[in-house]
Amino acid sequence: MTPAEVANGVLAGRRRAIGRAISMAESLGPEGREVMRLLHPRAGTAMRVGITGSPGAGKSTLSAAIVRLLRERGLTVAIVSVDPTSPFTRGAVLGDRIRLGDHFLDEGVFIRSMASRGHLGGLAEATGDAMTILDAAGFDVVIVETVGAGQNEVEVQALTHTVVLVLMPGSGDAIQAIKAGVMEIPDVIVINKRDRPGADVLAGEVESALTLVPTDGWLPPVVLTQALDEQGVDDAWGAVERHRANLAASGLANARARDGMRRNLRSLALERLARDLVERADDAALDALASRVIAREIDPATAVDSILGTPPPQEG
């Protein structure tokens, strides 16, 4: 299929074309770029939600419960699950998330796993493209669930309208989140597994921590859930909807989108530069430069200048 055929298939909502488009985007080649050029103008209507938090907090269970809730309301949902990369296959370790398995046969739900491939922002490099593809395909809500890398979970804010941070009692999540600055990321905070001891205490700690975080007029609500039993999920999604309404009413939606896109473009540029450098500095070239540095013929900074193709700075 040509990029134009794939793009037309996406716009028609054909699942095979959607999957093919995401694969093209993940390859980071010219075909993927052409597909994105064709689809980007047709996206922008979906509600984009990020779900982040440490491993084991129940992000996938919460995602599955939210999907079930939204389907009961007649909304179509797409999920991009970013998983750790397998050291053997370079694919997503957890595949299509076991907790989301109940939704595989639902035509109103599309689930895609993506391998992080070492990307440190909690997302795969092509995650933004995948969300745009699913947006253009006509899904009402697009959810991205991050890999769960703790303090690196920051890029999700640049790609979504609302970020949900999932914590759980007894894990030390609140202290780690405060130390890492993660409290500045979420728009809604969900304390999952509320049946565990210490859930109310954690909620109090989080609410106290939020008083120290600068706000734009929106104080992230703290919602307690038991996602496995679908308890409190209505409240959690209600908080997401209130945040979206607040963005629209306050006039901050455009400013947030612009700020997020600025950070996203900077991140994409750095990723492309990194790939170019890897291709330019092959093992043989690096070995030769390393040998010269070890032999004290050149210093490391000069070696880097050679890799980058930039002239060394002039004295005076």
C-alpha positions in Angstrom: 0.0 0.0 0.0 1.2 3.5 -0.8 1.3 6.2 1.8 -1.7 7.8 0.2 -3.7 4.5 0.2 -2.8 4.0 3.9 -3.9 7.5 4.8 -7.2 7.1 3.0 -7.7 3.8 4.8 -7.1 5.5 8.1 -9.6 8.3 7.4 -12.1 5.6 6.5 -11.5 4.0 9.9 -10.1 0.7 8.5 -8.2 -1.1 11.2 -5.7 -2.7 8.9 -4.7 0.7 7.5 -4.5 2.2 11.0 -2.1 -0.5 12.1 -0.1 -0.1 8.9 0.1 3.6 9.4 1.4 3.3 12.9 4.0 0.8 11.8 5.2 3.2 9.1 5.4 6.0 11.6 7.5 3.7 14.0 10.0 2.9 11.2 10.9 6.7 11.1 11.3 6.5 7.3 10.1 8.6 4.4 6.8 6.5 4.0 5.9 7.2 7.6 6.6 10.9 7.2 4.4 11.1 4.1 1.6 9.4 5.9 1.9 11.9 8.7 2.0 14.8 6.3 -1.3 13.6 4.8 -3.1 12.9 8.1 -1.9 15.7 10.3 -4.4 18.3 8.9 -7.3 15.8 9.5 -6.6 15.3 13.2 -7.4 17.4 16.2 -10.9 16.4 17.3 -10.1 13.5 19.7 -9.8 14.0 23.5 -6.2 13.0 24.4 -5.5 11.6 27.8 -2.2 10.4 29.3 -2.1 7.8 32.1 1.3 7.6 33.9 2.8 6.4 37.1 5.1 3.9 38.5 5.0 0.2 37.5 2.5 -1.8 39.5 0.2 1.1 40.3 -2.5 -0.3 38.2 -2.3 1.9 35.1 -3.5 -0.8 32.7 -6.3 -1.9 35.0 -7.5 1.7 35.3 -7.2 2.1 31.5 -9.3 -1.0 30.9 -12.0 0.2 33.4 -12.1 3.6 31.7 -12.4 2.0 28.3 -15.4 0.0 29.6 -17.0 3.1 31.0 -16.6 5.1 27.8 -17.9 2.2 25.6 -21.0 2.1 27.8 -21.5 5.8 27.0 -21.1 5.0 23.3 -17.7 6.6 22.8 -15.0 5.0 20.7 -11.6 4.6 22.3 -8.0 4.0 21.1 -5.1 3.1 23.5 -1.4 3.4 22.8 0.5 1.4 25.5 4.2 2.2 25.6 6.1 -0.8 27.1 9.7 -1.5 27.9 11.8 -2.8 25.0 12.7 -6.4 24.8 16.5 -6.8 24.7 16.1 -9.7 22.3 13.3 -8.7 19.8 13.4 -4.9 20.3 9.6 -5.2 20.6 7.3 -4.3 23.4 7.8 -6.7 26.4 4.2 -6.8 27.6 2.6 -6.8 24.1 -1.0 -5.7 24.2 -1.4 -5.5 28.0 -3.1 -8.4 29.6 -5.6 -6.2 31.4 -6.9 -4.7 28.1 -7.6 -8.2 26.6 -11.3 -7.9 27.2 -11.6 -5.2 24.6 -9.7 -6.9 21.7 -12.8 -7.9 19.9 -14.6 -4.6 20.3 -14.8 -2.7 17.0 -15.1 0.5 19.0 -11.7 0.0 20.6 -8.2 0.0 19.1 -5.2 -1.1 21.1 -1.6 -0.7 20.1 1.6 -1.5 22.0 4.7 0.4 21.2 8.3 -0.4 22.5 10.0 2.5 24.2 13.3 1.5 22.5 15.3 3.2 25.2 13.5 6.5 24.9 13.7 8.1 28.3 10.6 10.3 28.4 8.3 7.4 29.2 7.1 7.3 25.6 8.3 5.9 22.3 9.5 8.4 19.8 6.6 7.7 17.4 4.0 7.9 20.1 2.8 11.4 19.1 2.4 10.2 15.5 0.4 7.2 16.6 -1.9 9.4 18.6 -2.4 11.7 15.5 -3.2 8.7 13.3 -5.8 7.4 15.8 -7.2 11.0 16.1 -7.5 11.2 12.3 -9.2 7.8 12.3 -12.1 9.3 14.2 -11.7 7.9 17.7 -13.5 10.0 20.3 -10.9 9.4 23.0 -7.2 8.5 22.5 -5.4 7.3 25.7 -1.6 6.9 26.0 -0.3 4.8 28.8 3.3 5.4 29.5 6.1 2.9 30.3 6.2 3.9 33.9 9.7 5.2 34.3 9.1 7.5 37.3 10.7 10.8 37.1 11.1 10.6 33.3 7.4 10.6 32.8 7.3 14.2 31.5 6.8 14.1 27.7 3.2 12.8 28.0 2.2 16.3 29.1 3.3 17.6 25.7 1.1 15.2 23.8 -2.2 15.2 25.7 -4.9 17.5 27.0 -5.1 15.8 30.4 -2.5 13.8 32.4 -3.6 11.3 35.0 -1.0 10.3 37.5 -1.7 6.9 39.2 -0.3 6.2 42.6 -0.8 3.4 45.1 -0.6 3.1 48.9 2.5 1.6 50.5 4.8 2.2 47.6 6.5 5.5 48.6 5.1 7.0 45.4 4.1 10.3 46.9 7.6 11.0 48.3 9.3 9.9 45.1 6.9 12.0 43.0 7.6 15.1 45.1 11.3 14.6 44.9 11.3 14.1 41.2 9.0 17.0 40.4 6.4 14.8 39.0 3.7 16.6 40.9 3.9 19.4 38.4 2.8 17.1 35.6 -0.6 15.7 36.4 -4.0 17.3 36.0 -5.7 14.5 37.9 -4.2 12.2 40.5 -5.7 8.8 41.1 -4.8 6.8 44.1 -5.5 3.2 43.0 -5.9 0.1 45.2 -7.8 2.2 47.8 -8.6 -1.0 49.8 -4.9 -1.1 50.9 -3.9 0.3 54.3 -2.7 3.9 54.0 -4.8 5.0 51.1 -6.3 7.9 53.0 -3.0 8.9 54.4 -1.4 8.9 50.9 -4.3 11.1 49.7 -3.6 13.6 52.5 0.1 13.6 51.7 -0.5 14.2 48.0 -3.0 17.0 48.7 -0.5 18.7 51.0 2.2 18.4 48.4 0.0 20.0 45.8 -0.2 23.2 47.9 3.5 23.7 47.1 3.1 23.3 43.3 2.5 26.5 41.2 -0.9 26.3 39.5 -2.7 28.1 36.6 -5.9 28.1 38.6 -6.5 24.3 38.4 -5.7 22.3 41.5 -5.5 18.6 40.5 -8.2 16.6 42.3 -7.2 13.5 44.2 -9.5 10.6 43.4 -9.4 7.2 45.2 -10.2 4.1 43.1 -10.3 0.4 43.1 -9.9 -0.1 39.4 -10.0 -3.9 39.5 -13.5 -3.7 40.8 -14.3 -0.6 38.8 -14.9 1.4 41.9 -14.3 5.2 41.7 -13.7 5.0 38.0 -16.7 7.3 37.3 -15.2 9.8 39.7 -11.8 9.6 38.0 -13.2 10.1 34.5 -15.4 12.9 35.8 -12.3 14.7 37.0 -10.7 14.3 33.6 -13.8 15.9 32.0 -13.8 18.7 34.4 -10.2 19.5 33.6 -10.9 19.6 29.9 -13.9 21.9 30.5 -11.7 24.1 32.7 -9.1 24.4 29.9 -11.8 25.5 27.5 -13.4 28.0 29.9 -10.2 29.5 31.1 -8.8 30.0 27.5 -5.7 28.0 28.4 -6.2 25.2 26.0 -4.4 26.9 23.1 -1.5 28.0 25.3 -1.1 24.5 26.7 -1.2 23.0 23.2 1.4 25.5 21.9 3.7 24.9 24.9 3.4 21.2 24.5 4.1 21.3 20.8 7.1 23.5 21.3 8.5 20.9 23.8 7.6 18.1 21.5 9.3 19.6 18.5 12.4 20.2 20.5 12.4 16.6 21.6 11.8 15.3 18.1 14.7 17.5 16.7 17.0 16.1 19.4 16.0 12.5 18.5 16.7 13.1 14.8 20.0 14.6 15.6 20.9 11.7 17.8 20.0 9.2 15.0 22.1 11.2 12.5 25.1 11.2 14.8 24.8 7.4 15.3 24.8 6.9 11.5 27.7 9.3 11.0 29.9 7.9 13.8 30.1 4.2 12.9 32.1 1.8 15.1 35.2 2.1 12.9 35.3 5.9 13.0 34.7 5.9 16.8 37.4 3.3 17.3 39.9 5.5 15.4 38.9 8.6 17.3 39.0 6.7 20.6 42.5 5.4 19.8 43.7 9.0 19.1 42.2 10.3 22.4 43.8 7.4 24.4 47.2 8.1 22.6 46.8 11.8 23.7 46.9 13.0 20.1 43.6 14.8 20.5 41.4 15.6 23.4 37.8 14.3 23.8 36.2 17.7 22.8 38.2 17.8 19.6 37.1 14.2 18.8 33.5 15.3 19.3 34.0 18.2 17.0 35.2 15.7 14.4 32.0 13.6 14.9 29.8 16.7 14.6 31.7 18.1 11.7 32.1 21.4 13.5 35.4 23.4 13.5 37.1 23.8 16.9 36.7 27.2 18.6 39.2 29.8 17.8 41.3 31.4 20.5 40.9 35.1 21.2 
